[in-house]
């Protein structure tokens, strides 16, 4: 696999950075990582605003999230090849410039097609930046300071999802949704200038290396077909549409051919052979199911709050942001525990905790106040570090050191892809459940005439009264659909927590520096 994190080559010793130059370089790289991670969540609470601005439904608006995630996932396996072929700093600079350009274009988009195309471009450019920031930090910091540098890098990864919903909601309500993309521009310019000024002397040598073009084409084909099927299936009546059936067939056949090709290719774009290690396979399965389910909830909760509960984007952002508060506090605790406690026990606890907080959400009602909604978000954050950190230890501890980079890149690829697929499936289940609930509630309304009479007594017309009644039914239908979605999520979390025990316990110290 073209690993996502490029190794440091002895042929080009890294010039030593010291003092303020080293600190500034670390800040620039951490800020870059913060910006890229921020963009995975900043749009979540703005989906209703974006959908309204582009004249599409909120469900279609989720394509803004899924298109970015899919593009990012596809690009991650290419990062290692790009670095070897063009050099670390050149790839970093090109990715940053592209990210800035596509961010501006996203803000200028006037149709859903334009927005999805520009978000795909943004995802392709953003994909290499997260692993490259990690790689460059490890290159420029001396070995005795690398742990501290990685700690700062990890903090930006954890805090960005907290600030993303708050910034996205505040910007959308105060200014307008395009500014959630325009805000990237000054940060990107600063980071481009900083990297060019401070790190251009750390460029790695270039070499002519082959790339698995057929494997890459097959990967793009089946992933694109699958995502289109999931995103458009509901609107086209699923298997009642020949187009959706065609996408399903292309995705299925493309996936099988991709597997065969990658398992027989000498230099595959994705090294599937690491799946022969049971611990890695089990850990990645638990990660994919859990993260896909988790990310779907992160996207759908703000939509429910804004479309059915009357929340502003800012208020929805604050509810969602509580997710990361305890995660920041508990991350260093879990890191220390991981060296003393069986990581499988920590993972089981962490994912089960996500399941328990999902059960809390099944009791949400249309009359829930702010803290009833925010409390499960806050409590959920406690379990998140128990989920992410030990899973990485289990997965990378199951593979030999020579395959660590490939395994880490594959984990990142599948995690990001799971987020996109989970969001699409979650949005479909949620909308379908709301539609069924709406039909059932309409058939059992208790004296709708009294509601209409009450509306008339308040000076409403008959048409306005019907609108009020429809709004009440929709509000309850979506509340029940949200309960149903989190009941399913709880089952998936508990199942994922149990399968981790199929993995062997890692032996010895595990190098997680390749993970991202």
One Martini backbone bead per residue (centre of mass of N, CA, C, O) as a GRO file, in nm:
protein
  516
    1UNK     BB    1   0.098   0.035   0.020
    2UNK     BB    2   0.043   0.369   0.005
    3UNK     BB    3   0.128   0.519   0.252
    4UNK     BB    4   0.016   0.781   0.460
    5UNK     BB    5   0.305   0.767   0.593
    6UNK     BB    6   0.603   0.893   0.545
    7UNK     BB    7   0.913   0.808   0.557
    8UNK     BB    8   1.223   0.859   0.669
    9UNK     BB    9   1.514   0.941   0.485
   10UNK     BB   10   1.857   0.912   0.499
   11UNK     BB   11   1.935   1.074   0.233
   12UNK     BB   12   1.772   1.320   0.394
   13UNK     BB   13   1.858   1.514   0.620
   14UNK     BB   14   1.722   1.696   0.868
   15UNK     BB   15   1.708   2.000   0.940
   16UNK     BB   16   1.769   2.190   1.210
   17UNK     BB   17   1.536   2.292   1.451
   18UNK     BB   18   1.516   2.583   1.662
   19UNK     BB   19   1.336   2.724   1.879
   20UNK     BB   20   1.119   2.935   1.730
   21UNK     BB   21   1.109   2.775   1.463
   22UNK     BB   22   1.003   2.511   1.584
   23UNK     BB   23   0.748   2.625   1.714
   24UNK     BB   24   0.622   2.747   1.459
   25UNK     BB   25   0.609   2.484   1.298
   26UNK     BB   26   0.424   2.337   1.497
   27UNK     BB   27   0.188   2.537   1.479
   28UNK     BB   28   0.132   2.513   1.176
   29UNK     BB   29   0.072   2.206   1.173
   30UNK     BB   30  -0.153   2.210   1.386
   31UNK     BB   31  -0.335   2.412   1.231
   32UNK     BB   32  -0.379   2.237   0.985
   33UNK     BB   33  -0.512   2.001   1.128
   34UNK     BB   34  -0.742   2.164   1.251
   35UNK     BB   35  -0.874   2.254   0.984
   36UNK     BB   36  -0.935   1.972   0.865
   37UNK     BB   37  -1.103   1.861   1.103
   38UNK     BB   38  -1.309   2.090   1.115
   39UNK     BB   39  -1.435   2.024   0.822
   40UNK     BB   40  -1.589   1.757   0.926
   41UNK     BB   41  -1.801   1.949   1.130
   42UNK     BB   42  -1.888   2.244   1.043
   43UNK     BB   43  -2.129   2.143   0.840
   44UNK     BB   44  -2.341   1.988   1.007
   45UNK     BB   45  -2.515   2.241   1.125
   46UNK     BB   46  -2.541   2.369   0.812
   47UNK     BB   47  -2.722   2.197   0.628
   48UNK     BB   48  -2.994   2.355   0.629
   49UNK     BB   49  -2.871   2.614   0.512
   50UNK     BB   50  -2.754   2.494   0.254
   51UNK     BB   51  -3.014   2.369   0.147
   52UNK     BB   52  -3.170   2.638   0.133
   53UNK     BB   53  -2.964   2.793  -0.053
   54UNK     BB   54  -2.988   2.548  -0.286
   55UNK     BB   55  -3.280   2.410  -0.297
   56UNK     BB   56  -3.283   2.162  -0.091
   57UNK     BB   57  -3.285   1.900   0.096
   58UNK     BB   58  -3.153   1.787   0.388
   59UNK     BB   59  -3.070   1.512   0.274
   60UNK     BB   60  -2.905   1.634   0.038
   61UNK     BB   61  -2.718   1.803   0.228
   62UNK     BB   62  -2.539   1.552   0.323
   63UNK     BB   63  -2.346   1.552   0.075
   64UNK     BB   64  -2.146   1.755   0.194
   65UNK     BB   65  -2.028   1.533   0.386
   66UNK     BB   66  -1.988   1.267   0.213
   67UNK     BB   67  -1.807   1.377  -0.017
   68UNK     BB   68  -1.565   1.449   0.160
   69UNK     BB   69  -1.514   1.169   0.289
   70UNK     BB   70  -1.469   1.005   0.031
   71UNK     BB   71  -1.233   1.169  -0.086
   72UNK     BB   72  -1.047   1.136   0.156
   73UNK     BB   73  -1.035   0.826   0.153
   74UNK     BB   74  -0.914   0.792  -0.135
   75UNK     BB   75  -0.645   0.970  -0.083
   76UNK     BB   76  -0.485   0.840   0.149
   77UNK     BB   77  -0.338   0.597  -0.009
   78UNK     BB   78  -0.168   0.818  -0.194
   79UNK     BB   79   0.034   0.973  -0.013
   80UNK     BB   80   0.294   0.806  -0.023
   81UNK     BB   81   0.337   0.828  -0.330
   82UNK     BB   82   0.344   1.135  -0.353
   83UNK     BB   83   0.590   1.179  -0.170
   84UNK     BB   84   0.794   1.007  -0.334
   85UNK     BB   85   0.747   1.159  -0.612
   86UNK     BB   86   0.741   1.492  -0.496
   87UNK     BB   87   0.740   1.543  -0.198
   88UNK     BB   88   0.641   1.661   0.099
   89UNK     BB   89   0.623   1.975   0.055
   90UNK     BB   90   0.486   1.978  -0.220
   91UNK     BB   91   0.231   1.829  -0.134
   92UNK     BB   92   0.150   2.016   0.091
   93UNK     BB   93   0.125   2.277  -0.076
   94UNK     BB   94  -0.077   2.173  -0.286
   95UNK     BB   95  -0.298   2.093  -0.083
   96UNK     BB   96  -0.337   2.373   0.046
   97UNK     BB   97  -0.411   2.528  -0.210
   98UNK     BB   98  -0.649   2.346  -0.290
   99UNK     BB   99  -0.811   2.383  -0.030
  100UNK     BB  100  -0.852   2.689  -0.062
  101UNK     BB  101  -0.990   2.693  -0.337
  102UNK     BB  102  -1.230   2.497  -0.265
  103UNK     BB  103  -1.338   2.664  -0.035
  104UNK     BB  104  -1.417   2.907  -0.207
  105UNK     BB  105  -1.605   2.748  -0.404
  106UNK     BB  106  -1.809   2.653  -0.193
  107UNK     BB  107  -1.902   2.947  -0.117
  108UNK     BB  108  -1.990   2.995  -0.441
  109UNK     BB  109  -2.206   2.802  -0.460
  110UNK     BB  110  -2.539   2.746  -0.651
  111UNK     BB  111  -2.531   2.426  -0.634
  112UNK     BB  112  -2.521   2.099  -0.562
  113UNK     BB  113  -2.321   2.009  -0.778
  114UNK     BB  114  -2.103   2.214  -0.709
  115UNK     BB  115  -2.066   2.143  -0.412
  116UNK     BB  116  -1.983   1.847  -0.446
  117UNK     BB  117  -1.741   1.896  -0.631
  118UNK     BB  118  -1.585   2.084  -0.428
  119UNK     BB  119  -1.580   1.882  -0.189
  120UNK     BB  120  -1.414   1.674  -0.333
  121UNK     BB  121  -1.169   1.855  -0.374
  122UNK     BB  122  -1.127   1.914  -0.073
  123UNK     BB  123  -1.086   1.615   0.012
  124UNK     BB  124  -0.841   1.551  -0.165
  125UNK     BB  125  -0.661   1.776  -0.030
  126UNK     BB  126  -0.712   1.695   0.279
  127UNK     BB  127  -0.618   1.399   0.308
  128UNK     BB  128  -0.291   1.444   0.333
  129UNK     BB  129  -0.260   1.652   0.575
  130UNK     BB  130  -0.285   1.486   0.832
  131UNK     BB  131  -0.040   1.287   0.790
  132UNK     BB  132   0.174   1.510   0.723
  133UNK     BB  133   0.179   1.658   0.992
  134UNK     BB  134   0.280   1.414   1.149
  135UNK     BB  135   0.537   1.354   0.988
  136UNK     BB  136   0.674   1.636   1.023
  137UNK     BB  137   0.689   1.639   1.329
  138UNK     BB  138   0.876   1.384   1.343
  139UNK     BB  139   1.110   1.519   1.176
  140UNK     BB  140   1.168   1.804   1.340
  141UNK     BB  141   1.164   1.655   1.603
  142UNK     BB  142   1.313   1.542   1.851
  143UNK     BB  143   1.279   1.251   2.015
  144UNK     BB  144   1.231   1.387   2.308
  145UNK     BB  145   0.977   1.576   2.162
  146UNK     BB  146   0.759   1.398   2.016
  147UNK     BB  147   0.542   1.350   2.231
  148UNK     BB  148   0.461   1.648   2.260
  149UNK     BB  149   0.386   1.693   1.964
  150UNK     BB  150   0.164   1.470   1.957
  151UNK     BB  151  -0.009   1.599   2.175
  152UNK     BB  152  -0.082   1.853   2.017
  153UNK     BB  153  -0.198   1.710   1.772
  154UNK     BB  154  -0.421   1.557   1.930
  155UNK     BB  155  -0.568   1.809   2.039
  156UNK     BB  156  -0.662   1.910   1.759
  157UNK     BB  157  -0.829   1.653   1.695
  158UNK     BB  158  -1.027   1.690   1.946
  159UNK     BB  159  -1.112   2.005   1.938
  160UNK     BB  160  -1.231   2.054   1.655
  161UNK     BB  161  -1.512   1.901   1.696
  162UNK     BB  162  -1.608   2.110   1.907
  163UNK     BB  163  -1.583   2.383   1.736
  164UNK     BB  164  -1.730   2.323   1.473
  165UNK     BB  165  -2.036   2.352   1.553
  166UNK     BB  166  -2.011   2.636   1.675
  167UNK     BB  167  -1.900   2.782   1.427
  168UNK     BB  168  -2.110   2.691   1.220
  169UNK     BB  169  -2.358   2.811   1.366
  170UNK     BB  170  -2.265   3.105   1.409
  171UNK     BB  171  -2.201   3.175   1.115
  172UNK     BB  172  -2.479   3.104   0.987
  173UNK     BB  173  -2.644   3.307   1.169
  174UNK     BB  174  -2.468   3.574   1.147
  175UNK     BB  175  -2.415   3.540   0.848
  176UNK     BB  176  -2.324   3.275   0.641
  177UNK     BB  177  -2.251   2.968   0.513
  178UNK     BB  178  -1.997   3.040   0.329
  179UNK     BB  179  -1.807   3.115   0.584
  180UNK     BB  180  -1.722   2.818   0.657
  181UNK     BB  181  -1.516   2.837   0.406
  182UNK     BB  182  -1.374   3.119   0.411
  183UNK     BB  183  -1.221   3.076   0.690
  184UNK     BB  184  -0.981   2.908   0.558
  185UNK     BB  185  -0.805   3.116   0.403
  186UNK     BB  186  -0.622   3.255   0.619
  187UNK     BB  187  -0.510   2.992   0.732
  188UNK     BB  188  -0.387   2.881   0.470
  189UNK     BB  189  -0.194   3.116   0.413
  190UNK     BB  190  -0.035   3.093   0.674
  191UNK     BB  191   0.059   2.794   0.632
  192UNK     BB  192   0.200   2.830   0.363
  193UNK     BB  193   0.404   3.039   0.457
  194UNK     BB  194   0.525   2.874   0.694
  195UNK     BB  195   0.626   2.627   0.534
  196UNK     BB  196   0.800   2.775   0.328
  197UNK     BB  197   0.985   2.923   0.539
  198UNK     BB  198   1.055   2.667   0.747
  199UNK     BB  199   1.037   2.371   0.550
  200UNK     BB  200   1.179   2.360   0.262
  201UNK     BB  201   1.456   2.218   0.373
  202UNK     BB  202   1.286   1.927   0.434
  203UNK     BB  203   1.293   1.796   0.180
  204UNK     BB  204   1.235   1.519  -0.002
  205UNK     BB  205   1.315   1.286  -0.204
  206UNK     BB  206   1.282   1.181  -0.531
  207UNK     BB  207   1.093   0.912  -0.697
  208UNK     BB  208   1.039   0.653  -0.915
  209UNK     BB  209   0.707   0.524  -0.882
  210UNK     BB  210   0.474   0.301  -0.878
  211UNK     BB  211   0.122   0.285  -0.957
  212UNK     BB  212  -0.201   0.156  -0.887
  213UNK     BB  213  -0.418   0.229  -1.124
  214UNK     BB  214  -0.628   0.003  -1.124
  215UNK     BB  215  -0.689   0.004  -0.822
  216UNK     BB  216  -0.778   0.300  -0.811
  217UNK     BB  217  -1.010   0.281  -1.016
  218UNK     BB  218  -1.171   0.063  -0.866
  219UNK     BB  219  -1.210   0.217  -0.603
  220UNK     BB  220  -1.362   0.460  -0.718
  221UNK     BB  221  -1.592   0.304  -0.851
  222UNK     BB  222  -1.723   0.150  -0.602
  223UNK     BB  223  -1.753   0.390  -0.412
  224UNK     BB  224  -1.921   0.576  -0.592
  225UNK     BB  225  -2.156   0.378  -0.642
  226UNK     BB  226  -2.233   0.337  -0.346
  227UNK     BB  227  -2.285   0.637  -0.267
  228UNK     BB  228  -2.503   0.696  -0.478
  229UNK     BB  229  -2.698   0.479  -0.384
  230UNK     BB  230  -2.734   0.588  -0.090
  231UNK     BB  231  -2.813   0.891  -0.162
  232UNK     BB  232  -3.049   0.813  -0.402
  233UNK     BB  233  -3.238   0.576  -0.327
  234UNK     BB  234  -3.486   0.710  -0.190
  235UNK     BB  235  -3.567   0.899  -0.439
  236UNK     BB  236  -3.564   0.617  -0.643
  237UNK     BB  237  -3.684   0.354  -0.505
  238UNK     BB  238  -3.447   0.190  -0.537
  239UNK     BB  239  -3.517  -0.108  -0.700
  240UNK     BB  240  -3.720   0.070  -0.888
  241UNK     BB  241  -3.442   0.162  -1.007
  242UNK     BB  242  -3.217   0.125  -1.261
  243UNK     BB  243  -2.993   0.309  -1.154
  244UNK     BB  244  -2.958   0.179  -0.872
  245UNK     BB  245  -2.905  -0.103  -0.972
  246UNK     BB  246  -2.653  -0.029  -1.133
  247UNK     BB  247  -2.489   0.071  -0.891
  248UNK     BB  248  -2.496  -0.196  -0.733
  249UNK     BB  249  -2.353  -0.367  -0.946
  250UNK     BB  250  -2.096  -0.201  -0.970
  251UNK     BB  251  -2.015  -0.218  -0.672
  252UNK     BB  252  -1.999  -0.528  -0.647
  253UNK     BB  253  -1.807  -0.593  -0.881
  254UNK     BB  254  -1.587  -0.386  -0.813
  255UNK     BB  255  -1.516  -0.505  -0.535
  256UNK     BB  256  -1.429  -0.788  -0.623
  257UNK     BB  257  -1.210  -0.700  -0.825
  258UNK     BB  258  -1.049  -0.537  -0.622
  259UNK     BB  259  -0.974  -0.769  -0.436
  260UNK     BB  260  -0.826  -0.943  -0.643
  261UNK     BB  261  -0.617  -0.736  -0.734
  262UNK     BB  262  -0.489  -0.657  -0.453
  263UNK     BB  263  -0.406  -0.964  -0.379
  264UNK     BB  264  -0.210  -0.980  -0.663
  265UNK     BB  265  -0.057  -0.727  -0.627
  266UNK     BB  266   0.260  -0.610  -0.564
  267UNK     BB  267   0.158  -0.280  -0.557
  268UNK     BB  268  -0.078  -0.182  -0.377
  269UNK     BB  269  -0.294   0.071  -0.281
  270UNK     BB  270  -0.420  -0.163  -0.093
  271UNK     BB  271  -0.320  -0.362   0.180
  272UNK     BB  272  -0.503  -0.652   0.239
  273UNK     BB  273  -0.298  -0.849   0.389
  274UNK     BB  274  -0.343  -0.741   0.687
  275UNK     BB  275  -0.607  -0.923   0.735
  276UNK     BB  276  -0.454  -1.181   0.843
  277UNK     BB  277  -0.478  -1.027   1.106
  278UNK     BB  278  -0.698  -1.064   1.351
  279UNK     BB  279  -0.668  -0.806   1.521
  280UNK     BB  280  -0.705  -0.607   1.289
  281UNK     BB  281  -0.979  -0.697   1.181
  282UNK     BB  282  -1.142  -0.658   1.440
  283UNK     BB  283  -1.071  -0.361   1.497
  284UNK     BB  284  -1.178  -0.246   1.224
  285UNK     BB  285  -1.466  -0.341   1.255
  286UNK     BB  286  -1.529  -0.186   1.515
  287UNK     BB  287  -1.455   0.092   1.403
  288UNK     BB  288  -1.648   0.113   1.160
  289UNK     BB  289  -1.920   0.069   1.302
  290UNK     BB  290  -1.886   0.284   1.524
  291UNK     BB  291  -1.808   0.538   1.357
  292UNK     BB  292  -2.046   0.537   1.162
  293UNK     BB  293  -2.259   0.570   1.387
  294UNK     BB  294  -2.149   0.822   1.524
  295UNK     BB  295  -2.141   1.017   1.274
  296UNK     BB  296  -2.441   1.008   1.208
  297UNK     BB  297  -2.531   1.150   1.472
  298UNK     BB  298  -2.371   1.417   1.424
  299UNK     BB  299  -2.555   1.491   1.172
  300UNK     BB  300  -2.861   1.443   1.267
  301UNK     BB  301  -2.910   1.609   1.523
  302UNK     BB  302  -2.900   1.898   1.395
  303UNK     BB  303  -3.132   1.848   1.201
  304UNK     BB  304  -3.354   1.797   1.410
  305UNK     BB  305  -3.327   2.061   1.571
  306UNK     BB  306  -3.389   2.251   1.316
  307UNK     BB  307  -3.645   2.108   1.162
  308UNK     BB  308  -3.825   2.023   1.448
  309UNK     BB  309  -3.725   2.209   1.721
  310UNK     BB  310  -3.628   2.522   1.655
  311UNK     BB  311  -3.333   2.547   1.619
  312UNK     BB  312  -3.051   2.686   1.588
  313UNK     BB  313  -2.737   2.647   1.477
  314UNK     BB  314  -2.604   2.739   1.739
  315UNK     BB  315  -2.761   2.559   1.937
  316UNK     BB  316  -2.685   2.292   1.796
  317UNK     BB  317  -2.379   2.329   1.834
  318UNK     BB  318  -2.376   2.317   2.146
  319UNK     BB  319  -2.495   2.039   2.179
  320UNK     BB  320  -2.276   1.886   2.009
  321UNK     BB  321  -2.005   1.991   2.153
  322UNK     BB  322  -2.024   1.823   2.422
  323UNK     BB  323  -1.885   1.565   2.317
  324UNK     BB  324  -1.562   1.675   2.373
  325UNK     BB  325  -1.500   1.749   2.667
  326UNK     BB  326  -1.432   1.467   2.803
  327UNK     BB  327  -1.232   1.376   2.587
  328UNK     BB  328  -1.005   1.571   2.660
  329UNK     BB  329  -0.973   1.482   2.961
  330UNK     BB  330  -0.941   1.153   2.906
  331UNK     BB  331  -0.705   1.098   2.710
  332UNK     BB  332  -0.454   1.085   2.905
  333UNK     BB  333  -0.571   0.859   3.082
  334UNK     BB  334  -0.593   0.640   2.861
  335UNK     BB  335  -0.297   0.639   2.774
  336UNK     BB  336  -0.201   0.523   3.050
  337UNK     BB  337  -0.388   0.270   3.069
  338UNK     BB  338  -0.287   0.119   2.805
  339UNK     BB  339  -0.016   0.015   2.966
  340UNK     BB  340  -0.196  -0.157   3.206
  341UNK     BB  341  -0.446  -0.239   3.032
  342UNK     BB  342  -0.651  -0.414   2.862
  343UNK     BB  343  -0.758  -0.288   2.562
  344UNK     BB  344  -1.021  -0.453   2.533
  345UNK     BB  345  -1.157  -0.339   2.785
  346UNK     BB  346  -1.156  -0.043   2.696
  347UNK     BB  347  -1.319  -0.081   2.437
  348UNK     BB  348  -1.568  -0.211   2.558
  349UNK     BB  349  -1.637   0.026   2.734
  350UNK     BB  350  -1.648   0.257   2.523
  351UNK     BB  351  -1.868   0.135   2.333
  352UNK     BB  352  -2.079   0.079   2.553
  353UNK     BB  353  -2.109   0.377   2.627
  354UNK     BB  354  -2.229   0.458   2.356
  355UNK     BB  355  -2.477   0.276   2.392
  356UNK     BB  356  -2.590   0.406   2.652
  357UNK     BB  357  -2.626   0.694   2.529
  358UNK     BB  358  -2.827   0.598   2.314
  359UNK     BB  359  -3.049   0.516   2.513
  360UNK     BB  360  -3.098   0.800   2.625
  361UNK     BB  361  -3.209   0.902   2.336
  362UNK     BB  362  -3.479   0.726   2.336
  363UNK     BB  363  -3.614   0.957   2.549
  364UNK     BB  364  -3.666   1.159   2.359
  365UNK     BB  365  -3.851   1.460   2.298
  366UNK     BB  366  -4.027   1.733   2.171
  367UNK     BB  367  -3.995   1.865   2.487
  368UNK     BB  368  -3.703   1.894   2.512
  369UNK     BB  369  -3.448   2.031   2.660
  370UNK     BB  370  -3.131   2.129   2.643
  371UNK     BB  371  -3.011   1.935   2.874
  372UNK     BB  372  -3.142   1.673   2.774
  373UNK     BB  373  -2.967   1.685   2.507
  374UNK     BB  374  -2.668   1.748   2.621
  375UNK     BB  375  -2.597   1.526   2.828
  376UNK     BB  376  -2.535   1.280   2.641
  377UNK     BB  377  -2.306   1.429   2.499
  378UNK     BB  378  -2.124   1.465   2.743
  379UNK     BB  379  -2.109   1.165   2.840
  380UNK     BB  380  -1.996   1.037   2.577
  381UNK     BB  381  -1.703   1.158   2.590
  382UNK     BB  382  -1.582   0.957   2.797
  383UNK     BB  383  -1.571   0.701   2.583
  384UNK     BB  384  -1.399   0.784   2.330
  385UNK     BB  385  -1.099   0.723   2.415
  386UNK     BB  386  -1.161   0.415   2.472
  387UNK     BB  387  -1.202   0.369   2.165
  388UNK     BB  388  -0.954   0.485   1.998
  389UNK     BB  389  -0.679   0.420   2.134
  390UNK     BB  390  -0.695   0.103   2.184
  391UNK     BB  391  -0.761   0.027   1.891
  392UNK     BB  392  -0.487   0.106   1.778
  393UNK     BB  393  -0.322  -0.090   1.948
  394UNK     BB  394  -0.452  -0.351   1.847
  395UNK     BB  395  -0.406  -0.319   1.544
  396UNK     BB  396  -0.089  -0.252   1.542
  397UNK     BB  397  -0.012  -0.499   1.736
  398UNK     BB  398  -0.087  -0.726   1.500
  399UNK     BB  399   0.152  -0.607   1.338
  400UNK     BB  400   0.425  -0.570   1.185
  401UNK     BB  401   0.642  -0.308   1.146
  402UNK     BB  402   0.642  -0.325   0.824
  403UNK     BB  403   0.297  -0.279   0.839
  404UNK     BB  404   0.209  -0.019   0.989
  405UNK     BB  405   0.158   0.193   0.767
  406UNK     BB  406  -0.056   0.030   0.613
  407UNK     BB  407  -0.251  -0.010   0.850
  408UNK     BB  408  -0.298   0.291   0.914
  409UNK     BB  409  -0.407   0.372   0.635
  410UNK     BB  410  -0.646   0.168   0.632
  411UNK     BB  411  -0.787   0.274   0.882
  412UNK     BB  412  -0.839   0.561   0.776
  413UNK     BB  413  -1.000   0.482   0.527
  414UNK     BB  414  -1.232   0.319   0.675
  415UNK     BB  415  -1.324   0.539   0.869
  416UNK     BB  416  -1.405   0.750   0.656
  417UNK     BB  417  -1.597   0.569   0.494
  418UNK     BB  418  -1.788   0.501   0.731
  419UNK     BB  419  -1.894   0.787   0.768
  420UNK     BB  420  -2.038   0.810   0.494
  421UNK     BB  421  -2.213   0.555   0.505
  422UNK     BB  422  -2.349   0.606   0.781
  423UNK     BB  423  -2.486   0.873   0.701
  424UNK     BB  424  -2.660   0.766   0.469
  425UNK     BB  425  -2.810   0.545   0.626
  426UNK     BB  426  -2.913   0.716   0.863
  427UNK     BB  427  -3.080   0.921   0.694
  428UNK     BB  428  -3.268   0.709   0.569
  429UNK     BB  429  -3.385   0.583   0.826
  430UNK     BB  430  -3.494   0.847   0.945
  431UNK     BB  431  -3.685   0.930   0.713
  432UNK     BB  432  -3.849   0.668   0.694
  433UNK     BB  433  -3.948   0.667   0.986
  434UNK     BB  434  -4.096   0.941   0.971
  435UNK     BB  435  -4.295   0.858   0.751
  436UNK     BB  436  -4.432   0.630   0.907
  437UNK     BB  437  -4.512   0.796   1.156
  438UNK     BB  438  -4.691   0.999   1.011
  439UNK     BB  439  -4.903   0.796   0.911
  440UNK     BB  440  -4.981   0.685   1.192
  441UNK     BB  441  -5.058   0.955   1.332
  442UNK     BB  442  -5.281   1.044   1.129
  443UNK     BB  443  -5.467   0.783   1.215
  444UNK     BB  444  -5.458   0.876   1.556
  445UNK     BB  445  -5.591   1.130   1.597
  446UNK     BB  446  -5.705   1.349   1.859
  447UNK     BB  447  -5.914   1.560   1.765
  448UNK     BB  448  -5.846   1.771   1.514
  449UNK     BB  449  -6.081   1.974   1.533
  450UNK     BB  450  -5.984   2.114   1.796
  451UNK     BB  451  -5.727   2.234   1.676
  452UNK     BB  452  -5.868   2.400   1.454
  453UNK     BB  453  -6.047   2.563   1.646
  454UNK     BB  454  -5.816   2.690   1.809
  455UNK     BB  455  -5.690   2.832   1.566
  456UNK     BB  456  -5.939   3.004   1.494
  457UNK     BB  457  -5.952   3.150   1.774
  458UNK     BB  458  -5.651   3.283   1.694
  459UNK     BB  459  -5.699   3.377   1.374
  460UNK     BB  460  -5.688   3.139   1.192
  461UNK     BB  461  -5.692   2.973   0.924
  462UNK     BB  462  -5.758   2.672   0.792
  463UNK     BB  463  -5.481   2.642   0.657
  464UNK     BB  464  -5.313   2.715   0.911
  465UNK     BB  465  -5.425   2.487   1.087
  466UNK     BB  466  -5.318   2.256   0.914
  467UNK     BB  467  -5.024   2.339   0.938
  468UNK     BB  468  -5.006   2.302   1.244
  469UNK     BB  469  -5.083   2.002   1.248
  470UNK     BB  470  -4.851   1.908   1.065
  471UNK     BB  471  -4.624   2.009   1.250
  472UNK     BB  472  -4.691   1.829   1.494
  473UNK     BB  473  -4.659   1.558   1.347
  474UNK     BB  474  -4.367   1.597   1.254
  475UNK     BB  475  -4.239   1.635   1.531
  476UNK     BB  476  -4.316   1.348   1.635
  477UNK     BB  477  -4.200   1.177   1.403
  478UNK     BB  478  -3.897   1.267   1.445
  479UNK     BB  479  -3.869   1.181   1.738
  480UNK     BB  480  -3.923   0.878   1.687
  481UNK     BB  481  -3.697   0.842   1.475
  482UNK     BB  482  -3.467   0.909   1.671
  483UNK     BB  483  -3.519   0.680   1.867
  484UNK     BB  484  -3.485   0.452   1.658
  485UNK     BB  485  -3.194   0.514   1.571
  486UNK     BB  486  -3.068   0.475   1.867
  487UNK     BB  487  -3.148   0.183   1.899
  488UNK     BB  488  -2.973   0.080   1.669
  489UNK     BB  489  -2.706   0.198   1.769
  490UNK     BB  490  -2.688   0.035   2.031
  491UNK     BB  491  -2.663  -0.242   1.899
  492UNK     BB  492  -2.402  -0.184   1.741
  493UNK     BB  493  -2.224  -0.113   1.982
  494UNK     BB  494  -2.253  -0.379   2.144
  495UNK     BB  495  -2.146  -0.563   1.921
  496UNK     BB  496  -1.865  -0.423   1.894
  497UNK     BB  497  -1.779  -0.474   2.191
  498UNK     BB  498  -1.772  -0.791   2.163
  499UNK     BB  499  -1.577  -0.848   1.911
  500UNK     BB  500  -1.303  -0.760   2.045
  501UNK     BB  501  -1.255  -1.051   2.185
  502UNK     BB  502  -1.133  -1.181   1.912
  503UNK     BB  503  -0.886  -1.042   1.992
  504UNK     BB  504  -0.574  -1.027   2.068
  505UNK     BB  505  -0.345  -0.946   2.287
  506UNK     BB  506  -0.115  -0.727   2.300
  507UNK     BB  507   0.241  -0.740   2.265
  508UNK     BB  508   0.387  -0.504   2.393
  509UNK     BB  509   0.502  -0.229   2.243
  510UNK     BB  510   0.328   0.023   2.061
  511UNK     BB  511   0.352   0.189   1.750
  512UNK     BB  512   0.143   0.492   1.688
  513UNK     BB  513   0.273   0.710   1.485
  514UNK     BB  514   0.114   0.614   1.214
  515UNK     BB  515  -0.133   0.718   1.324
  516UNK     BB  516  -0.459   0.913   1.214
   0.00000   0.00000   0.00000
